[in-house]
């Protein structure tokens, strides 16, 4: 996950072979904090399994983690569209639309 939120010094990096995002520190910290909470939730689910917790309770926790991951994905997608996608379109790289549609389809599975 760390590669997804690496900050670039220039906005030009979005369209290069060595693409990097350029999130603000606030956005990056928000994403990292969310992922840290999710990581804790995953460890909690593992503990529930180890303790033979009732399946329905475990499934509810899994649903909560999935929802939290969806929230991270939505936030990252929003920032990606408002930065890298717009910049690449402005640079004449219309193929970014196909890339974005593929990514959205993967997120919606």
Phi, psi and omega in degrees: 000331186300325179295333181289335185244023179287131182274135178260152179281337180232160178279348181291342188291343184299324187258008184269169176297330179258059186295140175220151176277169178223067179283151172292162178299323180297314180294315180299315179297321177299313180297314181296318178298317178298316181294325176297319177295318179297319178301318177295321178297320180297316177298322178297319178296318177302317178297321178297319179296316180298330181269008180058040179296147180308132187306319182298322178295319178294316180299323177295322177292322177297318177300321178296318179294318179299319178296318179296319177296321176299322178297319177297316180299317179297316180296315180295319178298316179301312181292324178297315181294322183281350182238278187301314183296313180299315181298318181292324176295316178298331178274005177085011181267074184292344179297344178298334178295315178297319177300315180297317179297320177298316180295316179298318178299322178294319180294331184274357180292000000 
